[in-house]
């Protein structure tokens, strides 16, 4: 088969696996990982290669921007304690523990290479957990903690990864050389992301043609990443800060006719990048596996099992320690959380521990190692084994575990949506209240019906039905949209409620010829 035929076959296969995953309600990255492993044993399968320097930019930059764009600053601030401990402590402890285990198993392995392996397998992946969490109802705070962790832990692990790889390349590094790198990576990246988030949106706003605008969005993402890397900054942290910054103003700047196709293209791209990452890493496994003799293969498999167990166990122990310590501090009056629910229950703590599946970032960072990096084949093998093992073991059991624990809350997002919808459509009514035309009266009747439905559904059910196109309706929708923007800016509602209403208003605007 030609390369083009293989690409078509792999994409269609990935679509079929994704559909099967949805049907049996498991995360689609689980099946992608299994598919990637099978490719390594398919006769005459391709052996495509990618320059290691391109791996992080190609796979991580757009995926991270897509995730960061939907992140709520309000929710991050409200949950900063658990998120920070997972991002810093859990990643750091996992890195150290994996490095120790790897070095004990292979004493000749340089410590810097062992630390690089630890940093590679340390960060959990958002896609797998979100695929499960979207199918079941978990307490809102728990979901926000997991999303915040998956967004920021990539930055902390990649910072350790870069230092470890640099130590191998330069053969030795002193603390005086490392400290400026850390300071520059943190402070400089945040400043660069903020500056880019202020300068670039007014320029992008001038591009109104849908295909051109979407191309500019992707090109800008890659340019920011590449620019940050050339300046010695953290591409991940720069992209995260940039995405969160533009997310505050983009909904007001971007019209619905551009936003709807743009969101669809980004969602498709993230899926395709996951497919390519799992397939490419599977192709790397075949030459690694075939050149190993039987004894070495067994050593690699045993090492993979030990490191997978270490990754899972360290996360479980840390979250247990965190919960126990926080409860003790509260009991002794040392710590006073604003919300008692901030401390997860034993069942909630176990669910958060079990959401530590690895994925795209682990694969991309392993792939990005220089070709001559010590123990590179071993690290790539272990990275893929940890991803595959975590997705199969945890991915297939997470949903039954959540259902068995029956963790619920009062659906705060739905409550916020219902409240914001009532305010938005009252603003829409006010915008057309003085219009005496028959069209305005019909529109007022429709909006009053929507308000009645909002009153009857306190959990924010989506309003269905398309509305006829007319300028009066667009004027009312614009008034409703402004009120929703204000509710989000003043943090009366969070980003989840905002995006749900944004989608609703976009459909209404497009049906009105907007």
Helices and strands as residue ranges (DSSP letters): H 3-24, H 28-39, H 52-55, I 56-61, H 62-69, H 73-78, H 80-84, I 85-90, H 91-105, H 111-122, H 126-133, H 140-169, H 175-183, I 184-188, H 189-204, H 210-230, H 235-253, H 256-290, H 294-331, G 340-342, H 346-354, H 360-367, H 376-405, H 412-431, H 438-456, H 471-489, H 495-511
